[in-house]
Amino acid sequence: MKKVVKFGGSSLASASQFKKVKSIIDADCSRRYVVPSAPGKRFGSDIKVTDMLYDCYEAAEAGDDISDKLEAIRARYYEIINGLGLNTVLDEEFETIAKNFMAKAGKDYAASRGEYLNGIIMADYLGYTFIDSAKYIFFDDEGNFMPDETNEALGECLKSLDRAVIPGFYGSYKSTGKVKTFSRGGSDITGSIVARAISADIYENWTDVSGVLIADPRIVEDPLPIEAITYRELRELSYMGASVLHEDAIFPVRKAGIPINIKNTNAPEDPGTMIVESTCKTSKHIITGLAGKKGFCSINIEKDMMNSEIGFGRRVLTCFEDNGISFEHMPSGIDTLTVIVHQDEFEAKEQLVINELQKLTSPDRIDLESNLALIAVVGRGMKSMRGTAGKIFSALTNHNINIRMIDQGSSELNIIIGVADEDFEQAIKAIYYSFVDESL
């Protein structure tokens, strides 16, 4: 059995955290390929090493002396090295980093050094082979990830290695070798790429929470974890703000049929959350999870006999497309059509959009409604359960929350509810306690 294990920044922030990680790896001999992030915060007011690297590089770009800033970064790593009792020496690496910073090697190079250095320490600590991700994870000249070329090169490299450490977050432009990073949180993606390359049985993603939670813990106190969730459900929740796993990390393992297990470094005995293509397991609750975002507005278009006017919807969407505005949802009725968009994208162009809508569609009325929040109630069990929407409405009504919009896709996997921004947190709590813990 082969497992890829990815550890986030909080799991590798200090020597004591490194020791927890080693205990986890040693407890299961199938955990053979390790993907580390850069050191995260050791305590609440601490600074992540990646942010320290960005700050140091900006100083280098400005022509300032970076010796103190680089020394502070160096101290973070040697604190870990000394705490682990290792003889690892990073002096040459830091000399190279200093030269490349002053030569303006780029922000991607600067940010990637956090994972690169942590990978060297991790490989030395575990006795594993260190693999520089820049040599095997490729991007094209436009900065697009190259999955097939990467899978071939990384798979060929790893097939002869029984155990290896592959730093997360970065690769390189295939044509030039220049370092290129994924977006923030990209170590999740690297773990998924490695899992696909070695045909892993499981991809374990270790973080500081015991799996994907049903709701945001900043809103709901101690929300329950989700035992099992499908890729489709997770995509819906990730898009609406759930942030346990980088959403792009799903695709490589989904294509290869590899399940993901979200685990807690600080509570390794907890089962965590299994993320799978499909499952016959039923949730204890009708819903799998809920998440949401603030900051939307709606453009409500009314016109008699709209439903019989061929091309009406196309003309509406053409107006938004021409102004570079993407839409989130578009619920409609016989004589009404509503377009939900991000308010910050729309405000600067609202009069242009309204004028064009008037010209293109000759509506009877256009109304705007701002400061909306969207909440996604997601669950594969909703399809077979009657009265789910009614239960949501009742929960919100009982808390005097007005529903501004509702939209349900044909898959019946999720229901989108629109409420006022000011009602957002209370709405999340009302739905959670209605479906998950009715005693509260």
C-alpha positions as CSV (number, residue, x, y, z in Angstrom):
1,M,0.0,0.0,0.0
2,K,1.2,3.5,-0.9
3,K,0.2,6.7,0.8
4,V,1.1,10.3,0.0
5,V,1.0,12.5,3.1
6,K,0.9,16.3,2.9
7,F,1.4,18.4,6.0
8,G,0.3,22.1,6.1
9,G,2.2,25.0,7.6
10,S,0.7,24.8,11.1
11,S,1.8,21.1,11.2
12,L,5.4,22.1,10.5
13,A,5.7,25.4,12.3
14,S,8.2,24.3,14.9
15,A,10.4,21.4,16.1
16,S,7.7,20.1,18.3
17,Q,5.3,19.9,15.4
18,F,7.9,18.2,13.3
19,K,8.2,15.5,16.0
20,K,4.4,15.0,15.8
21,V,4.7,14.6,12.0
22,K,7.5,12.0,12.3
23,S,5.4,10.0,14.8
24,I,2.5,10.0,12.4
25,I,4.7,8.8,9.5
26,D,6.5,6.2,11.6
27,A,3.1,4.8,12.8
28,D,2.2,3.6,9.2
29,C,4.9,2.2,6.9
30,S,2.7,2.9,3.9
31,R,3.2,6.7,4.4
32,R,6.1,6.8,2.0
33,Y,5.9,10.1,0.1
34,V,5.8,13.3,2.1
35,V,4.8,16.8,0.8
36,P,5.7,19.6,3.3
37,S,4.5,23.2,3.3
38,A,6.6,26.1,4.6
39,P,6.5,26.7,8.4
40,G,3.3,28.4,9.5
41,K,2.5,30.4,12.6
42,R,3.9,29.0,15.9
43,F,1.4,31.2,17.8
44,G,-1.4,33.7,17.1
45,S,0.7,36.8,16.5
46,D,3.5,35.0,14.6
47,I,4.4,35.5,11.0
48,K,4.3,32.7,8.4
49,V,7.7,32.1,6.7
50,T,6.1,32.6,3.3
51,D,5.0,36.1,4.3
52,M,8.6,36.7,5.7
53,L,10.0,35.7,2.3
54,Y,7.6,37.9,0.4
55,D,8.6,40.9,2.6
56,C,12.3,40.1,2.2
57,Y,12.0,39.9,-1.5
58,E,10.1,43.2,-1.8
59,A,12.9,44.9,0.2
60,A,15.5,43.4,-2.3
61,E,13.4,44.7,-5.2
62,A,13.5,48.2,-3.6
63,G,17.3,48.0,-3.3
64,D,17.2,47.8,0.5
65,D,19.6,45.8,2.7
66,I,17.9,42.4,3.3
67,S,20.5,40.9,5.7
68,D,18.4,41.4,8.8
69,K,15.2,40.1,7.2
70,L,17.0,37.1,5.7
71,E,18.7,36.3,9.0
72,A,15.2,36.3,10.7
73,I,14.1,33.7,8.2
74,R,17.3,31.7,8.7
75,A,16.7,31.8,12.4
76,R,13.3,30.2,12.0
77,Y,14.8,27.2,10.2
78,Y,17.7,26.7,12.5
79,E,15.3,26.9,15.5
80,I,13.7,23.8,14.0
81,I,17.0,22.1,13.1
82,N,18.4,22.6,16.6
83,G,15.2,21.6,18.2
84,L,15.3,18.3,16.3
85,G,19.0,17.7,17.1
86,L,19.9,17.6,13.4
87,N,23.2,18.5,11.8
88,T,21.5,20.0,8.7
89,V,23.4,23.0,7.3
90,L,21.5,25.5,5.1
91,D,24.3,28.1,4.8
92,E,24.8,27.5,1.0
93,E,21.1,27.6,0.4
94,F,20.8,31.0,2.1
95,E,23.8,32.4,0.2
96,T,22.1,31.3,-3.1
97,I,18.8,32.8,-2.0
98,A,20.4,36.1,-1.1
99,K,22.1,36.3,-4.5
100,N,18.9,35.4,-6.4
101,F,16.9,37.9,-4.4
102,M,19.3,40.7,-5.2
103,A,19.3,39.5,-8.9
104,K,15.5,39.8,-8.7
105,A,14.7,36.2,-9.5
106,G,11.0,36.8,-9.0
107,K,8.3,36.6,-6.3
108,D,7.5,33.0,-7.2
109,Y,11.1,32.0,-6.5
110,A,11.1,33.9,-3.2
111,A,7.9,32.3,-2.0
112,S,8.9,28.8,-3.0
113,R,12.0,28.8,-0.8
114,G,9.8,28.2,2.2
115,E,8.7,24.8,1.1
116,Y,12.1,24.0,-0.5
117,L,14.1,24.6,2.8
118,N,11.5,22.8,4.9
119,G,11.7,19.9,2.5
120,I,15.4,19.6,3.0
121,I,15.0,19.5,6.7
122,M,12.1,17.0,6.6
123,A,14.1,14.7,4.3
124,D,17.1,14.8,6.6
125,Y,14.9,14.2,9.7
126,L,13.1,11.2,8.2
127,G,16.1,9.8,6.2
128,Y,14.1,10.1,3.0
129,T,15.3,11.2,-0.5
130,F,14.8,14.9,-1.2
131,I,13.2,15.7,-4.6
132,D,13.3,19.3,-5.9
133,S,9.8,19.9,-7.3
134,A,11.1,22.4,-9.8
135,K,12.7,19.6,-11.7
136,Y,9.5,17.5,-12.2
137,I,6.4,19.7,-11.9
138,F,6.0,21.8,-15.1
139,F,4.1,24.9,-16.3
140,D,3.9,26.1,-19.9
141,D,5.0,29.6,-21.0
142,E,1.6,31.1,-20.1
143,G,1.9,29.8,-16.5
144,N,-0.6,26.9,-17.0
145,F,0.1,23.7,-15.2
146,M,1.1,20.8,-17.5
147,P,-0.5,17.7,-15.9
148,D,0.5,15.0,-18.4
149,E,4.1,16.1,-18.7
150,T,4.4,16.4,-14.9
151,N,2.8,13.0,-14.3
152,E,5.2,11.3,-16.7
153,A,8.3,13.0,-15.3
154,L,7.4,12.7,-11.7
155,G,6.2,9.2,-12.0
156,E,9.5,8.1,-13.7
157,C,11.5,9.8,-10.9
158,L,9.6,8.3,-8.0
159,K,9.1,4.8,-9.3
160,S,12.7,3.9,-8.2
161,L,12.4,5.6,-4.8
162,D,10.8,3.8,-2.0
163,R,10.5,6.9,0.2
164,A,10.8,10.6,-0.8
165,V,10.1,14.2,0.3
166,I,8.7,16.4,-2.4
167,P,8.1,20.1,-1.4
168,G,4.7,21.6,-2.1
169,F,3.5,24.8,-3.8
170,Y,6.0,25.1,-6.7
171,G,7.3,23.8,-9.9
172,S,9.0,25.5,-12.9
173,Y,8.4,26.7,-16.4
174,K,9.3,23.7,-18.6
175,S,11.0,25.8,-21.3
176,T,13.2,27.9,-19.0
177,G,13.4,26.1,-15.6
178,K,12.4,29.3,-13.8
179,V,10.4,28.6,-10.6
180,K,6.7,29.0,-10.8
181,T,4.3,28.6,-7.8
182,F,0.7,27.5,-7.6
183,S,-1.8,29.9,-6.0
184,R,-1.7,30.3,-2.2
185,G,-2.4,26.9,-0.6
186,G,-0.9,25.1,-3.6
187,S,0.8,22.5,-1.5
188,D,-2.5,20.7,-1.5
189,I,-2.2,20.5,-5.3
190,T,1.3,19.1,-5.1
191,G,0.2,16.4,-2.8
192,S,-2.5,15.5,-5.3
193,I,-0.1,15.5,-8.2
194,V,2.3,13.2,-6.4
195,A,-0.5,10.8,-5.4
196,R,-1.5,10.5,-9.1
197,A,2.1,10.1,-10.2
198,I,2.7,7.1,-7.9
199,S,-0.8,5.7,-8.2
200,A,-1.3,6.0,-4.5
201,D,-4.0,4.2,-2.6
202,I,-4.8,7.2,-0.4
203,Y,-3.8,10.8,-0.3
204,E,-3.7,12.0,3.3
205,N,-3.9,15.7,3.8
206,W,-2.8,16.7,7.4
207,T,-3.9,20.0,8.8
208,D,-5.0,21.5,12.1
209,V,-8.6,20.4,12.0
210,S,-10.2,16.9,12.2
211,G,-11.6,16.9,8.7
212,V,-13.9,19.1,6.7
213,L,-16.4,20.7,9.1
214,I,-20.1,21.0,8.4
215,A,-20.0,24.7,9.0
216,D,-17.5,27.5,9.5
217,P,-16.2,27.3,13.2
218,R,-15.9,31.1,13.2
219,I,-19.7,31.2,13.0
220,V,-20.9,27.9,14.5
221,E,-19.3,26.8,17.8
222,D,-17.7,23.4,17.5
223,P,-19.4,22.2,14.3
224,L,-19.3,18.5,13.7
225,P,-16.9,17.1,11.1
226,I,-18.1,15.4,7.9
227,E,-17.4,11.7,7.9
228,A,-17.5,11.3,4.1
229,I,-18.1,13.7,1.3
230,T,-18.0,13.4,-2.5
231,Y,-15.8,15.4,-4.8
232,R,-18.8,17.2,-6.2
233,E,-20.0,18.2,-2.7
234,L,-16.6,19.4,-1.7
235,R,-16.3,21.5,-4.9
236,E,-19.6,23.2,-4.1
237,L,-18.6,23.9,-0.5
238,S,-15.0,25.1,-1.5
239,Y,-16.4,27.5,-4.1
240,M,-18.7,29.0,-1.5
241,G,-15.9,29.6,1.0
242,A,-15.0,26.3,2.8
243,S,-11.2,26.4,3.0
244,V,-9.9,23.1,4.3
245,L,-8.6,21.9,0.9
246,H,-7.5,23.9,-2.1
247,E,-10.2,23.2,-4.6
248,D,-7.8,22.6,-7.5
249,A,-6.3,19.7,-5.5
250,I,-9.3,17.6,-6.3
251,F,-8.8,17.1,-10.0
252,P,-5.6,15.0,-10.2
253,V,-6.7,12.5,-7.7
254,R,-10.3,12.4,-8.9
255,K,-9.1,11.5,-12.4
256,A,-7.0,8.7,-10.9
257,G,-9.8,7.5,-8.5
258,I,-7.7,8.2,-5.4
259,P,-9.6,9.1,-2.2
260,I,-8.4,12.0,0.0
261,N,-8.4,11.7,3.8
262,I,-8.3,15.0,5.7
263,K,-6.6,14.4,9.0
264,N,-5.6,16.4,12.1
265,T,-1.8,16.5,13.0
266,N,-2.7,17.4,16.5
267,A,-5.3,14.6,16.9
268,P,-4.1,11.8,14.6
269,E,-6.5,9.3,16.1
270,D,-9.5,11.2,14.8
271,P,-10.9,9.5,11.6
272,G,-11.1,12.8,9.7
273,T,-13.0,13.2,6.5
274,M,-12.9,10.9,3.5
275,I,-13.3,12.6,0.1
276,V,-14.4,10.1,-2.6
277,E,-15.9,10.0,-6.0
278,S,-19.1,8.4,-4.8
279,T,-20.3,6.5,-1.7
280,C,-23.3,4.5,-0.6
281,K,-22.7,5.7,3.0
282,T,-25.5,7.9,4.1
283,S,-24.8,10.9,6.3
284,K,-26.3,11.1,9.8
285,H,-27.8,14.4,8.6
286,I,-29.8,15.3,5.5
287,I,-27.2,17.9,4.6
288,T,-23.5,17.3,4.2
289,G,-22.3,20.9,4.8
290,L,-23.1,24.5,4.4
291,A,-20.9,27.5,3.4
292,G,-21.4,31.0,2.1
293,K,-20.1,34.4,1.1
294,K,-21.1,38.0,1.5
295,G,-20.8,40.8,-1.0
296,F,-23.3,40.1,-3.9
297,C,-25.9,42.1,-5.6
298,S,-28.9,41.2,-7.8
299,I,-30.1,42.8,-11.0
300,N,-33.9,42.0,-11.3
301,I,-35.3,42.4,-14.8
302,E,-39.1,42.4,-15.3
303,K,-40.9,42.2,-18.7
304,D,-44.3,40.9,-19.6
305,M,-44.1,37.7,-21.8
306,M,-40.4,37.5,-21.3
307,N,-40.7,33.7,-21.5
308,S,-41.9,33.7,-25.1
309,E,-39.2,36.2,-26.3
310,I,-36.6,34.1,-28.1
311,G,-33.0,35.2,-27.2
312,F,-34.0,37.3,-24.2
313,G,-31.6,35.4,-21.8
314,R,-28.8,35.5,-24.3
315,R,-29.0,39.3,-24.7
316,V,-29.0,39.8,-20.9
317,L,-25.9,37.6,-20.5
318,T,-24.2,39.3,-23.5
319,C,-24.5,42.6,-21.7
320,F,-22.6,41.2,-18.6
321,E,-20.1,39.5,-20.8
322,D,-19.3,42.6,-22.8
323,N,-18.6,44.4,-19.5
324,G,-16.4,41.7,-18.1
325,I,-18.7,40.7,-15.3
326,S,-19.3,37.0,-14.5
327,F,-22.5,35.9,-12.9
328,E,-23.1,33.5,-10.0
329,H,-26.7,32.5,-10.4
330,M,-29.6,33.4,-12.6
331,P,-33.0,32.3,-11.2
332,S,-36.0,33.2,-13.4
333,G,-39.8,33.2,-13.6
334,I,-42.3,33.7,-16.4
335,D,-41.9,37.5,-16.5
336,T,-38.7,37.9,-14.3
337,L,-35.1,37.2,-14.6
338,T,-32.5,37.9,-11.9
339,V,-28.8,37.9,-12.3
340,I,-26.6,37.6,-9.2
341,V,-23.1,39.1,-9.4
342,H,-20.2,40.1,-7.2
343,Q,-21.1,43.6,-6.0
344,D,-17.5,44.9,-6.1
345,E,-17.3,43.9,-9.8
346,F,-20.6,45.4,-10.7
347,E,-20.6,48.8,-8.9
348,A,-18.1,50.5,-11.1
349,K,-20.0,49.5,-14.3
350,E,-23.6,49.5,-13.0
351,Q,-24.9,52.4,-15.1
352,L,-23.2,51.0,-18.2
353,V,-24.8,47.7,-17.6
354,I,-28.3,49.1,-16.9
355,N,-28.2,51.3,-20.0
356,E,-27.2,48.4,-22.2
357,L,-29.9,46.2,-20.7
358,Q,-32.4,48.8,-21.5
359,K,-31.3,49.0,-25.1
360,L,-30.9,45.2,-25.6
361,T,-34.1,44.0,-23.8
362,S,-36.5,46.9,-23.4
363,P,-37.6,45.8,-20.0
364,D,-40.6,47.0,-18.1
365,R,-38.5,47.5,-14.9
366,I,-35.0,46.9,-13.6
367,D,-34.4,46.8,-9.8
368,L,-31.0,46.5,-8.0
369,E,-30.6,44.9,-4.6
370,S,-27.2,45.2,-2.9
371,N,-25.4,43.7,0.1
372,L,-26.6,40.1,-0.4
373,A,-25.0,37.0,1.1
374,L,-25.3,33.6,-0.6
375,I,-25.4,30.4,1.4
376,A,-24.9,26.9,-0.2
377,V,-26.7,24.1,1.6
378,V,-25.0,21.0,0.1
379,G,-25.9,17.3,0.5
380,R,-26.3,14.2,-1.6
381,G,-29.0,13.1,0.8
382,M,-31.3,16.0,-0.1
383,K,-32.4,14.5,-3.3
384,S,-34.2,11.6,-1.6
385,M,-35.5,13.5,1.3
386,R,-38.8,15.4,1.1
387,G,-39.3,18.8,2.7
388,T,-35.6,19.9,2.8
389,A,-36.4,23.3,1.3
390,G,-39.3,23.7,3.6
391,K,-37.2,22.9,6.6
392,I,-34.6,25.6,5.5
393,F,-37.4,28.2,5.1
394,S,-38.8,27.3,8.5
395,A,-35.5,27.6,10.2
396,L,-34.9,31.1,8.7
397,T,-38.4,32.3,9.3
398,N,-38.2,31.3,12.9
399,H,-35.2,33.6,13.3
400,N,-36.9,36.4,11.4
401,I,-34.6,36.2,8.4
402,N,-36.0,37.2,5.1
403,I,-35.1,35.1,2.1
404,R,-34.1,37.3,-0.9
405,M,-33.4,34.5,-3.4
406,I,-33.5,30.7,-3.8
407,D,-31.9,28.7,-6.5
408,Q,-31.6,24.9,-6.8
409,G,-29.7,23.1,-9.6
410,S,-31.0,20.2,-11.5
411,S,-28.7,17.8,-9.7
412,E,-30.5,18.6,-6.4
413,L,-27.1,18.5,-4.8
414,N,-27.3,22.0,-3.4
415,I,-29.7,24.8,-2.6
416,I,-28.5,28.4,-2.8
417,I,-30.2,30.8,-0.4
418,G,-29.8,34.6,-0.7
419,V,-30.1,36.7,2.5
420,A,-29.0,40.2,3.6
421,D,-25.3,40.5,4.5
422,E,-26.3,41.4,8.0
423,D,-28.3,38.2,8.4
424,F,-25.5,35.9,7.1
425,E,-24.1,34.5,10.3
426,Q,-27.5,34.1,12.0
427,A,-28.7,32.3,8.9
428,I,-25.8,29.8,8.9
429,K,-26.5,29.1,12.6
430,A,-30.2,28.6,12.0
431,I,-29.7,26.1,9.2
432,Y,-27.0,24.2,11.0
433,Y,-28.9,23.8,14.2
434,S,-32.1,22.9,12.3
435,F,-30.5,20.0,10.4
436,V,-27.5,19.0,12.6
437,D,-28.3,19.6,16.2
438,E,-31.9,20.4,16.9
439,S,-31.4,20.5,20.6
440,L,-29.5,23.8,20.4
